[in-house]
Amino acid sequence: MHIDAYSFGKIVVDGTAYTCDLVIYPDHVEPNWRRTHGHHLEPDDLAGAIAARPDHLVIGTGAHGRMTVSPEARRLLRRTGISFDVLPTDRACRTFNQHSSAVAALHLTC
């Protein structure tokens, strides 16, 4: 999977445009990614990404970086051995494109 473009509220992945938060796996996109507490990422919000057992997880915190990642979610990722980056979404997109087997969990606004 490759991110072709990102702007506030819109992302294009392999030629398909999305206007909702999403998780990008190596072989498919899961649109309409919802978090239990909106702009705060908790361990349960990462269940699908962790189950995919990626080498690397890229978390996009929004255009202005307003989505936070709980300490519990960070601890869970460390315990599972998944390396991760937490970045504003524009930088997260560039980072994702540099990893061949990464998963990206991206918040597109805020």
C-alpha positions in Angstrom: 0.0 0.0 0.0 1.2 3.5 -0.7 -0.1 6.9 0.4 -0.3 9.0 -2.7 -1.5 12.3 -1.0 -2.7 13.7 2.3 -4.3 17.0 3.2 -6.5 18.0 6.1 -9.5 15.6 6.1 -8.5 13.7 2.9 -6.0 10.9 2.1 -5.4 9.0 -1.2 -4.2 5.4 -0.8 -3.3 3.5 -3.9 -5.5 5.8 -6.0 -8.5 5.7 -3.7 -9.6 8.8 -1.8 -10.8 8.6 1.8 -12.3 11.3 4.0 -12.4 9.4 7.3 -9.8 8.2 9.8 -8.4 4.8 8.7 -6.0 2.1 9.3 -3.8 1.0 6.5 -2.5 -2.6 6.5 0.0 -4.0 4.0 -2.9 -5.6 2.0 -6.0 -3.5 2.6 -7.4 -0.3 4.1 -9.9 -0.2 7.0 -11.8 3.0 6.7 -14.0 4.6 9.4 -11.5 3.9 12.2 -13.1 5.0 15.4 -11.5 5.4 18.8 -13.2 4.8 22.1 -12.5 8.3 23.3 -12.4 10.3 20.2 -9.1 12.2 20.1 -7.4 10.0 22.6 -5.9 6.7 21.6 -6.3 3.8 24.0 -5.0 0.2 23.9 -8.4 -1.2 22.6 -8.2 1.2 19.6 -5.1 -0.6 18.4 -6.5 -4.2 18.6 -6.6 -4.7 14.8 -3.2 -3.2 14.2 -1.6 -5.3 16.9 -3.3 -8.5 15.6 -1.7 -7.8 12.2 1.7 -8.1 13.9 3.5 -5.5 11.9 7.2 -4.8 12.2 6.3 -1.1 12.6 3.2 1.0 13.4 2.9 4.6 12.4 0.3 6.6 14.3 -0.9 9.9 12.7 -2.1 12.3 15.3 -3.9 14.7 12.9 -2.9 17.7 10.9 -2.1 19.7 14.0 -1.1 16.7 16.2 -4.1 17.0 18.5 -4.9 13.3 18.9 -3.1 12.0 22.0 -1.7 8.5 22.6 -2.3 7.2 26.1 0.7 5.9 28.1 -1.2 2.6 28.3 -1.3 2.3 24.5 2.5 3.1 24.3 3.2 0.4 27.0 1.1 -2.1 25.1 3.0 -1.5 21.9 6.4 -1.8 23.7 5.2 -5.1 25.4 4.2 -6.6 22.0 7.6 -5.7 20.5 6.1 -3.5 17.8 8.2 -0.4 17.1 6.1 2.7 16.5 6.2 6.4 15.6 3.7 9.0 16.8 3.7 11.9 14.4 1.4 14.6 12.9 -0.4 12.9 10.0 1.6 14.5 7.2 4.8 13.2 8.6 3.2 9.9 9.5 2.3 9.5 5.8 5.8 10.0 4.7 7.2 7.7 7.3 4.6 5.0 6.4 5.7 5.1 2.7 9.3 4.4 3.8 8.3 1.1 5.6 7.4 -1.9 3.4 5.6 -3.9 6.1 4.2 -1.1 8.4 0.6 -0.5 9.5 -0.6 3.1 9.8 -3.4 4.3 12.0 -4.2 7.8 10.9 -6.4 10.6 12.2 -7.0 12.9 9.2 -8.3 16.1 10.8 -7.3 18.2 13.9 
